[in-house]
């Protein structure tokens, strides 16, 4: 292990360890464990949702709608991508995710990764075109359900978080915002992204050994990218390049952050915590609330 120091734009400073050992692919990107399973929601026979996957070209997804008593008309949605070895079925039942979506009054959409992982440039295996697959999920969900396509945010953990970075790069016009956790671009890092500046709220642990801030080799197949080097693509994209970021702390959430809030009307945030490879639904909830404030969406009061 080698110790590194991170200083971001004159703001906060962290010391973290880059784990650069040649760990095998079996250790790659542990998925979000279903830490407690929520009670399954009822659905009509033959309908897809929680109990039955919704089929789309190339794969399937699951969806949980909020309590109808809390919503009316077309609603927002959070599309969540599981980690390595994870499943859409476990994610749709995860108590933290379910509670978050219910409190916000949004749909929870959980696509299933092919081979329980995701394919993007630099990933160890290319099982399918996951950019096209996620686009198909968005189309199908909007057709089946009263989901407003302009009020969808993408989130994901670990390799699912990495996939969210690639969605922000390639499908920026399909999502209102992005909230990846503990994932980043893989090598070779993209030189540019065709989409517009995204609303992007990223969270990462400075002691993460599964997806280290410094990146690491995955056997001889691939290499996770350096988080800060990848982040520079967002910092220098469009109007973001000329902005000096604001640094601040979110003590309740255990995060130290920097924010660029005038990126052509978009917000770019990098928030770090001193822990390891971790996911908290409250980080995603906070991103949704920030996004709602930017967009002028109504959102239920926070439940403490």
C-alpha positions as CSV (number, residue, x, y, z in Angstrom):
1,X,0.0,0.0,0.0
2,X,1.1,3.6,-0.6
3,X,-0.2,6.6,1.2
4,X,-1.5,9.5,-0.9
5,X,-2.7,13.0,-0.1
6,X,-5.7,14.6,-1.8
7,X,-6.0,18.4,-1.9
8,X,-9.0,19.7,-3.8
9,X,-9.0,23.3,-5.1
10,X,-7.7,24.8,-1.9
11,X,-10.5,23.3,0.1
12,X,-10.4,20.2,2.3
13,X,-7.6,17.7,2.5
14,X,-7.6,13.9,3.0
15,X,-5.0,11.2,3.4
16,X,-5.9,7.9,1.9
17,X,-4.4,4.6,0.8
18,X,-4.2,3.4,-2.7
19,X,-4.6,-0.4,-2.8
20,X,-2.6,-1.4,-5.9
21,X,-2.1,-5.1,-5.4
22,X,-3.0,-7.6,-8.1
23,X,-6.2,-8.9,-6.6
24,X,-8.1,-11.3,-8.8
25,X,-11.3,-10.5,-10.5
26,X,-13.3,-12.5,-7.9
27,X,-12.6,-9.7,-5.5
28,X,-13.9,-7.1,-7.9
29,X,-16.4,-4.6,-6.8
30,X,-18.5,-6.2,-4.1
31,X,-22.2,-5.5,-4.6
32,X,-24.6,-3.9,-2.3
33,X,-25.7,-6.6,0.1
34,X,-29.4,-6.8,0.8
35,X,-29.1,-5.6,4.4
36,X,-32.5,-6.7,5.4
37,X,-35.2,-7.4,2.9
38,X,-38.3,-5.3,2.7
39,X,-41.8,-6.9,2.5
40,X,-42.7,-7.5,-1.1
41,X,-45.3,-5.2,-2.5
42,X,-48.5,-6.6,-4.0
43,X,-49.0,-6.6,-7.7
44,X,-51.6,-7.9,-10.0
45,X,-51.1,-11.4,-11.5
46,X,-49.0,-11.2,-14.7
47,X,-47.8,-7.6,-14.1
48,X,-44.1,-6.9,-13.8
49,X,-42.7,-5.0,-10.9
50,X,-41.2,-6.3,-7.6
51,X,-42.1,-10.0,-7.9
52,X,-41.8,-10.3,-11.7
53,X,-39.1,-8.8,-13.8
54,X,-40.1,-6.5,-16.7
55,X,-38.5,-7.8,-19.9
56,X,-36.7,-5.4,-22.4
57,X,-34.4,-6.1,-25.3
58,X,-31.2,-7.5,-23.9
59,X,-32.3,-8.0,-20.3
60,X,-34.8,-7.1,-17.6
61,X,-35.5,-4.8,-14.7
62,X,-37.7,-4.6,-11.6
63,X,-39.6,-1.6,-10.4
64,X,-41.3,-0.6,-7.2
65,X,-43.9,2.2,-7.3
66,X,-44.5,4.4,-4.2
67,X,-47.6,4.4,-2.1
68,X,-50.3,5.9,-4.4
69,X,-51.6,7.9,-1.4
70,X,-48.4,9.9,-1.4
71,X,-48.4,10.7,-5.1
72,X,-50.6,11.9,-8.0
73,X,-50.0,12.2,-11.7
74,X,-46.6,11.5,-13.2
75,X,-43.8,10.8,-10.7
76,X,-40.1,10.9,-10.5
77,X,-37.9,7.8,-10.4
78,X,-34.4,6.7,-9.2
79,X,-32.7,4.1,-11.4
80,X,-30.3,2.1,-9.2
81,X,-27.5,-0.1,-10.6
82,X,-26.4,-2.9,-8.3
83,X,-22.7,-3.8,-7.6
84,X,-20.7,-6.8,-8.8
85,X,-22.4,-10.1,-8.1
86,X,-25.6,-8.1,-7.2
87,X,-29.1,-8.6,-8.5
88,X,-32.0,-6.4,-9.4
89,X,-34.2,-8.6,-7.2
90,X,-32.1,-8.0,-4.1
91,X,-31.8,-4.3,-4.8
92,X,-35.6,-3.8,-5.2
93,X,-36.0,-5.4,-1.7
94,X,-33.2,-3.6,0.1
95,X,-34.8,-1.8,3.0
96,X,-32.6,1.3,2.8
97,X,-33.4,1.8,-0.9
98,X,-37.1,1.0,-0.4
99,X,-37.5,3.4,2.5
100,X,-35.7,6.2,0.6
101,X,-37.9,5.9,-2.5
102,X,-41.0,5.7,-0.3
103,X,-40.0,8.8,1.7
104,X,-39.3,10.7,-1.6
105,X,-42.5,9.5,-3.3
106,X,-40.5,8.2,-6.3
107,X,-40.4,4.9,-8.3
108,X,-37.4,2.7,-7.7
109,X,-36.1,1.0,-10.9
110,X,-33.4,-1.7,-10.6
111,X,-32.1,-3.1,-13.9
112,X,-30.3,-6.5,-13.9
113,X,-26.7,-6.5,-15.0
114,X,-25.7,-9.2,-17.5
115,X,-23.5,-11.7,-15.6
116,X,-24.3,-9.7,-12.5
117,X,-22.1,-6.9,-13.6
118,X,-22.0,-4.0,-16.1
119,X,-20.1,-3.5,-19.4
120,X,-18.5,-0.2,-20.3
121,X,-15.2,0.8,-22.0
122,X,-12.3,-0.8,-20.0
123,X,-14.5,-3.3,-18.1
124,X,-13.1,-6.9,-17.9
125,X,-15.9,-8.3,-20.1
126,X,-18.2,-6.8,-22.7
127,X,-21.4,-8.9,-22.3
128,X,-23.8,-6.4,-23.9
129,X,-24.2,-2.7,-24.9
130,X,-25.3,-1.5,-21.5
131,X,-25.8,2.1,-22.6
132,X,-28.4,0.9,-25.1
133,X,-29.9,-1.5,-22.5
134,X,-30.4,1.3,-19.9
135,X,-32.0,3.4,-22.6
136,X,-34.4,0.6,-23.3
137,X,-35.2,0.4,-19.6
138,X,-36.0,4.1,-19.5
139,X,-38.2,3.8,-22.6
140,X,-40.1,0.8,-21.2
141,X,-40.6,2.2,-17.7
142,X,-42.0,5.4,-19.2
143,X,-44.4,3.4,-21.4
144,X,-45.6,1.1,-18.7
145,X,-45.9,3.4,-15.7
146,X,-46.8,7.1,-14.9
147,X,-43.1,8.1,-14.7
148,X,-42.0,11.5,-15.9
149,X,-39.0,10.9,-18.1
150,X,-37.7,14.4,-17.2
151,X,-37.6,13.5,-13.5
152,X,-35.2,10.4,-13.4
153,X,-31.9,10.2,-11.5
154,X,-29.4,7.4,-11.9
155,X,-27.5,6.0,-9.0
156,X,-25.4,2.9,-8.4
157,X,-22.8,1.3,-6.1
158,X,-19.3,0.0,-6.9
159,X,-19.3,-1.2,-10.5
160,X,-22.8,0.1,-10.7
161,X,-21.4,3.5,-9.7
162,X,-18.9,3.2,-12.5
163,X,-21.7,2.5,-14.9
164,X,-23.4,5.6,-13.7
165,X,-20.3,7.7,-14.7
166,X,-20.5,6.2,-18.2
167,X,-24.3,7.0,-18.3
168,X,-23.5,10.6,-17.3
169,X,-20.9,10.7,-20.1
170,X,-23.1,9.1,-22.8
171,X,-26.7,9.5,-21.8
172,X,-26.6,12.9,-20.0
173,X,-29.7,14.1,-21.9
174,X,-31.8,11.1,-20.6
175,X,-31.3,11.8,-16.9
176,X,-31.9,14.9,-14.7
177,X,-29.0,13.9,-12.5
178,X,-26.6,11.3,-11.3
179,X,-25.6,10.0,-7.8
180,X,-22.9,7.3,-8.1
181,X,-21.3,5.9,-5.0
182,X,-17.8,4.2,-4.9
183,X,-17.3,3.9,-8.7
184,X,-15.5,5.9,-11.4
185,X,-14.2,5.7,-14.9
186,X,-11.9,2.8,-15.8
187,X,-8.8,3.0,-17.9
188,X,-8.3,4.2,-20.5
189,X,-10.2,7.3,-19.2
190,X,-12.5,9.0,-21.7
191,X,-10.9,12.0,-23.4
192,X,-14.3,13.7,-23.7
193,X,-18.0,13.0,-23.2
194,X,-20.6,13.7,-25.9
195,X,-23.4,14.7,-23.5
196,X,-23.9,18.1,-21.8
197,X,-22.5,19.0,-18.3
198,X,-24.4,16.7,-15.9
199,X,-25.8,17.3,-12.4
200,X,-23.5,14.9,-10.7
201,X,-23.3,14.1,-7.0
202,X,-20.5,11.6,-6.3
203,X,-19.6,10.0,-3.0
204,X,-16.4,7.9,-2.3
205,X,-14.5,6.6,0.7
206,X,-10.9,7.6,1.0
207,X,-10.1,4.2,2.6
208,X,-11.9,2.2,-0.1
209,X,-9.8,-0.8,-1.0
210,X,-12.2,-2.4,-3.5
211,X,-12.4,0.7,-5.7
212,X,-9.5,2.8,-4.3
213,X,-9.2,6.5,-5.0
214,X,-5.9,5.7,-6.8
215,X,-7.4,3.0,-9.0
216,X,-6.0,-0.6,-9.2
217,X,-5.4,-3.4,-11.5
218,X,-7.9,-6.2,-11.8
219,X,-5.6,-9.1,-12.5
220,X,-4.2,-8.7,-16.0
221,X,-7.6,-7.9,-17.5
222,X,-8.4,-4.3,-16.7
223,X,-7.6,-1.4,-14.4
224,X,-9.9,0.9,-12.4
225,X,-9.1,4.5,-13.0
226,X,-7.9,7.1,-10.6
227,X,-11.0,8.9,-9.2
228,X,-9.4,12.3,-9.1
229,X,-7.9,12.0,-12.6
230,X,-11.3,10.9,-13.9
231,X,-13.0,13.7,-12.1
232,X,-10.9,16.2,-14.0
233,X,-13.0,15.4,-17.1
234,X,-16.0,16.8,-15.3
235,X,-14.2,19.7,-13.8
236,X,-13.0,20.9,-17.2
237,X,-16.2,20.2,-19.1
238,X,-17.9,23.2,-20.6
239,X,-18.6,26.0,-18.2
240,X,-17.3,24.0,-15.2
241,X,-13.7,24.8,-16.2
242,X,-13.9,28.4,-15.2
243,X,-15.4,28.0,-11.7
244,X,-13.6,27.9,-8.4
245,X,-15.3,25.2,-6.3
246,X,-16.9,25.8,-2.9
247,X,-15.8,23.5,-0.1
248,X,-18.1,22.4,2.7
249,X,-18.9,19.7,5.2
250,X,-22.1,17.7,5.8
251,X,-21.5,16.5,9.3
252,X,-24.8,14.6,9.6
253,X,-23.8,12.5,6.6
254,X,-20.1,12.2,7.4
255,X,-19.1,13.9,4.1
256,X,-16.6,16.6,3.1
257,X,-17.4,18.0,-0.3
258,X,-16.5,20.4,-3.0
259,X,-19.2,21.9,-5.3
260,X,-19.2,23.7,-8.6
261,X,-22.7,25.2,-8.9
262,X,-22.5,27.2,-12.1
263,X,-21.6,24.6,-14.7
264,X,-23.9,26.0,-17.4
265,X,-26.7,25.8,-14.9
266,X,-25.6,22.4,-13.6
267,X,-24.1,21.3,-10.2
268,X,-21.0,19.1,-9.9
269,X,-20.2,17.7,-6.5
270,X,-17.5,15.4,-5.1
271,X,-18.1,14.3,-1.5
272,X,-15.6,12.1,0.4
273,X,-15.8,10.2,3.7
274,X,-12.9,8.5,5.6
275,X,-14.4,5.0,5.4
276,X,-14.1,2.1,3.0
277,X,-16.3,0.6,0.3
278,X,-19.6,1.7,1.6
279,X,-23.1,2.7,0.5
280,X,-25.8,4.6,2.3
281,X,-29.2,5.3,0.9
282,X,-29.3,8.6,2.7
283,X,-26.4,9.8,0.4
284,X,-28.7,9.2,-2.6
285,X,-31.7,10.7,-0.9
286,X,-29.7,13.9,-0.3
287,X,-28.6,14.0,-4.0
288,X,-32.3,13.7,-5.0
289,X,-33.3,16.6,-2.7
290,X,-30.5,18.7,-4.0
291,X,-31.5,17.9,-7.6
292,X,-35.2,18.7,-6.8
293,X,-34.1,22.1,-5.4
294,X,-32.2,22.8,-8.6
295,X,-35.2,21.7,-10.8
296,X,-38.0,23.2,-8.7
297,X,-39.6,19.8,-8.0
298,X,-41.8,19.3,-5.0
299,X,-40.4,16.9,-2.5
300,X,-41.8,15.6,0.8
301,X,-40.3,17.0,4.0
302,X,-37.4,15.1,5.4
303,X,-38.3,12.4,7.9
304,X,-35.8,12.4,10.7
